[in-house]
């Protein structure tokens, strides 16, 4: 069985969320978001480790308040960087030799079915890379600084990337090495960096329910979505299943 290391990125500033606290501390059904994100992967036979990357300014608070929870899950805490790709790089540096693949997941994406993770991991094991994405089905407008529409952007072939994004470990490591040696623009996700480094990135069908919590109203939507996520069938056969009466 292929082994996966999971990096949960929780070092973002979350300025659009508002409030005094980072959005990773927002609660959904009584539990903070980043713990929910970790739980998506804890206990999977194919996951050999989970790494939580947090802001350096919040690392002491997280260890003090949530250390027992994180320790119970067996997750490792790593300090992030100023930008997302730096946070992922810091997490990647801590990945164990046991892992063959690395999954990078946003801490604020908690509406993820175990079935979807199975599909993404299987695709990564087959293709070396796997990024869930959904097609853009709305009309896109480019708006200028003056607030007026300057262009309607064709949506043909456009997709919205989601996480977890999974890569063979050596592919992701080489992409980060390439990035350090080259001057490129801002990197918003790992698939962009891997593709820029010359690797083929395979897409997996995502799901609209895999939402990224960005603003406070997203919490109520996520609470509703959690109730309708597809679940694996549970074998409920009792001890008397084979008995003949």
C-alpha positions as CSV (number, residue, x, y, z in Angstrom):
1,X,0.0,0.0,0.0
2,X,1.3,3.4,-1.0
3,X,2.0,5.7,2.0
4,X,0.9,9.3,2.1
5,X,2.1,12.2,4.2
6,X,-0.6,14.9,4.7
7,X,0.3,18.6,5.1
8,X,-2.6,20.6,6.5
9,X,-1.9,24.3,5.8
10,X,-3.3,26.6,8.5
11,X,-0.9,29.5,8.4
12,X,-3.0,31.9,6.3
13,X,-4.0,35.4,7.6
14,X,-7.6,35.0,6.6
15,X,-8.2,38.7,6.3
16,X,-11.5,38.3,4.5
17,X,-12.9,36.3,7.4
18,X,-12.8,39.3,9.7
19,X,-12.6,39.4,13.5
20,X,-9.7,39.4,15.8
21,X,-8.9,35.7,15.7
22,X,-7.6,33.7,12.7
23,X,-10.4,31.8,10.9
24,X,-8.7,28.5,11.7
25,X,-10.0,29.0,15.2
26,X,-13.6,29.4,14.0
27,X,-15.8,26.6,15.2
28,X,-18.0,24.4,13.2
29,X,-20.5,22.3,15.3
30,X,-18.3,23.1,18.3
31,X,-15.0,22.1,16.8
32,X,-12.3,24.4,15.4
33,X,-11.7,24.1,11.7
34,X,-8.1,23.0,11.7
35,X,-8.8,20.0,14.0
36,X,-11.7,19.0,11.7
37,X,-9.3,19.2,8.7
38,X,-6.8,16.9,10.5
39,X,-9.4,14.4,11.4
40,X,-10.2,13.9,7.7
41,X,-6.9,12.0,7.4
42,X,-6.2,10.6,10.9
43,X,-6.8,6.9,11.1
44,X,-6.4,6.1,7.4
45,X,-4.2,3.1,6.8
46,X,-2.5,4.8,3.8
47,X,-1.6,8.0,5.8
48,X,1.7,7.6,7.6
49,X,1.8,11.1,9.1
50,X,0.0,14.4,9.4
51,X,1.8,17.7,9.5
52,X,0.0,20.9,10.7
53,X,1.6,24.1,9.4
54,X,0.6,27.2,11.4
55,X,1.5,30.8,11.6
56,X,4.6,31.4,13.8
57,X,2.6,34.0,15.7
58,X,0.0,31.4,16.7
59,X,2.2,28.3,17.2
60,X,2.5,28.8,21.0
61,X,-1.3,29.4,21.4
62,X,-2.1,26.3,19.4
63,X,0.4,24.1,21.4
64,X,-1.0,25.4,24.7
65,X,-4.7,25.2,23.9
66,X,-4.9,22.3,21.4
67,X,-1.6,20.4,22.1
68,X,-3.4,17.4,23.7
69,X,-5.8,17.1,20.7
70,X,-3.0,17.3,18.2
71,X,-0.9,14.9,20.2
72,X,-3.8,12.4,20.4
73,X,-4.0,12.6,16.6
74,X,-0.3,12.1,16.2
75,X,0.1,15.2,14.2
76,X,3.3,17.3,14.0
77,X,3.2,21.1,14.3
78,X,5.4,23.1,12.0
79,X,5.8,26.9,11.7
80,X,4.8,28.4,8.4
81,X,6.1,31.2,6.3
82,X,5.1,34.6,5.1
83,X,3.5,33.1,1.9
84,X,1.6,29.9,1.3
85,X,4.3,28.2,-0.8
86,X,6.8,28.9,2.0
87,X,4.4,27.2,4.5
88,X,4.1,24.2,2.3
89,X,7.9,24.1,1.8
90,X,8.4,24.1,5.6
91,X,5.9,21.2,5.9
92,X,7.6,19.4,3.0
93,X,11.0,19.6,4.8
94,X,9.5,17.6,7.7
95,X,8.0,14.8,5.6
96,X,9.4,11.4,6.6
97,X,11.2,9.0,4.4
98,X,8.4,6.5,4.7
99,X,6.0,8.7,2.6
100,X,5.9,8.1,-1.1
101,X,3.3,10.8,-1.8
102,X,2.5,14.1,-0.2
103,X,-1.1,15.5,0.1
104,X,-1.4,19.3,0.7
105,X,-4.8,20.3,2.1
106,X,-6.3,23.7,3.2
107,X,-7.2,23.7,6.9
108,X,-10.4,25.6,6.0
109,X,-11.7,22.9,3.7
110,X,-13.5,20.6,6.1
111,X,-16.4,19.4,3.9
112,X,-14.6,16.5,2.3
113,X,-15.9,13.0,2.0
114,X,-13.7,10.0,2.8
115,X,-14.8,8.6,-0.6
116,X,-13.3,11.6,-2.4
117,X,-10.0,11.2,-0.6
118,X,-9.9,7.6,-1.6
119,X,-10.4,8.6,-5.3
120,X,-7.8,11.4,-5.2
121,X,-5.2,9.1,-3.5
122,X,-5.8,6.3,-6.0
123,X,-5.4,8.7,-8.9
124,X,-2.1,10.1,-7.5
125,X,-0.8,6.6,-7.0
126,X,-1.6,5.9,-10.6
127,X,-0.5,9.1,-12.3
128,X,2.0,10.6,-9.8
129,X,-0.2,13.7,-9.4
130,X,-3.9,14.3,-8.6
131,X,-5.7,17.7,-8.2
132,X,-9.5,17.8,-7.6
133,X,-11.2,20.5,-9.6
134,X,-14.7,21.5,-10.7
135,X,-15.6,23.3,-14.0
136,X,-16.5,27.0,-13.9
137,X,-20.2,27.2,-14.7
138,X,-20.8,30.9,-14.1
139,X,-20.1,33.9,-16.4
140,X,-16.8,35.5,-15.5
141,X,-16.2,39.3,-15.6
142,X,-13.0,41.2,-15.3
143,X,-13.6,44.4,-13.4
144,X,-11.3,47.4,-13.5
145,X,-10.1,49.5,-10.5
146,X,-12.9,51.9,-11.3
147,X,-15.5,49.2,-10.6
148,X,-16.7,48.8,-14.2
149,X,-16.7,45.6,-16.2
150,X,-13.9,45.6,-18.8
151,X,-14.2,42.1,-20.2
152,X,-16.2,38.9,-20.2
153,X,-13.8,36.0,-19.7
154,X,-14.6,32.8,-21.7
155,X,-15.1,30.0,-19.3
156,X,-14.3,27.1,-21.7
157,X,-11.8,24.8,-20.1
158,X,-11.7,26.8,-16.9
159,X,-11.8,24.8,-13.6
160,X,-11.7,25.7,-9.9
161,X,-8.9,23.9,-8.1
162,X,-9.6,22.3,-4.7
163,X,-7.6,20.3,-2.1
164,X,-6.3,17.9,-1.1
165,X,-3.7,18.1,-4.0
166,X,-1.5,15.1,-4.0
167,X,1.9,14.6,-5.6
168,X,4.5,11.9,-5.6
169,X,7.0,13.2,-3.1
170,X,10.0,13.5,-5.5
171,X,7.9,15.5,-7.9
172,X,6.8,18.0,-5.3
173,X,10.3,18.3,-3.9
174,X,11.9,18.9,-7.3
175,X,9.2,21.5,-8.1
176,X,10.1,23.4,-4.9
177,X,13.8,23.2,-5.8
178,X,13.1,24.5,-9.3
179,X,11.1,27.4,-7.7
180,X,14.0,28.4,-5.5
181,X,16.3,28.5,-8.5
182,X,14.0,30.5,-10.8
183,X,12.3,33.9,-10.6
184,X,8.5,33.4,-11.1
185,X,5.4,35.2,-10.0
186,X,3.1,34.6,-7.1
187,X,2.2,30.9,-6.4
188,X,-1.4,30.4,-5.2
189,X,-1.4,26.6,-5.1
190,X,0.9,23.6,-5.4
191,X,-0.4,22.4,-8.8
192,X,0.6,25.8,-10.3
193,X,4.2,25.4,-9.0
194,X,4.4,21.7,-10.1
195,X,3.2,22.6,-13.6
196,X,5.5,25.6,-13.9
197,X,8.4,23.3,-13.0
198,X,7.5,21.2,-16.1
199,X,5.6,18.3,-14.6
200,X,2.2,17.0,-15.8
201,X,-0.6,17.6,-13.4
202,X,-3.6,15.3,-13.6
203,X,-7.1,16.5,-12.7
204,X,-9.6,14.5,-10.7
205,X,-13.3,15.4,-10.7
206,X,-13.9,17.5,-7.6
207,X,-17.2,18.3,-5.9
208,X,-18.9,21.6,-5.3
209,X,-19.5,20.7,-1.7
210,X,-15.8,20.8,-1.0
211,X,-16.0,24.5,-0.1
212,X,-13.2,26.7,1.2
213,X,-14.4,28.7,4.2
214,X,-13.4,32.2,3.5
215,X,-16.0,34.4,5.2
216,X,-18.2,34.0,8.3
217,X,-21.4,33.1,6.3
218,X,-19.5,30.2,4.8
219,X,-19.6,28.5,8.3
220,X,-23.4,28.1,8.2
221,X,-23.2,26.7,4.6
222,X,-20.5,24.3,5.7
223,X,-22.5,23.1,8.6
224,X,-25.4,22.2,6.3
225,X,-23.0,20.5,3.8
226,X,-21.5,18.3,6.4
227,X,-24.9,16.6,6.8
228,X,-25.1,15.6,3.2
229,X,-21.6,14.4,2.4
230,X,-21.5,10.9,0.9
231,X,-20.3,8.3,3.3
232,X,-18.9,4.8,3.0
233,X,-21.3,2.0,3.6
234,X,-20.8,0.5,7.1
235,X,-20.9,-3.3,7.5
236,X,-23.5,-3.7,10.2
237,X,-23.7,-7.5,10.1
238,X,-24.3,-8.9,13.6
239,X,-22.9,-12.0,15.2
240,X,-26.1,-13.9,14.3
241,X,-26.0,-13.0,10.6
242,X,-25.2,-16.6,9.6
243,X,-27.4,-18.2,12.1
244,X,-30.2,-20.4,10.8
245,X,-33.5,-20.0,12.7
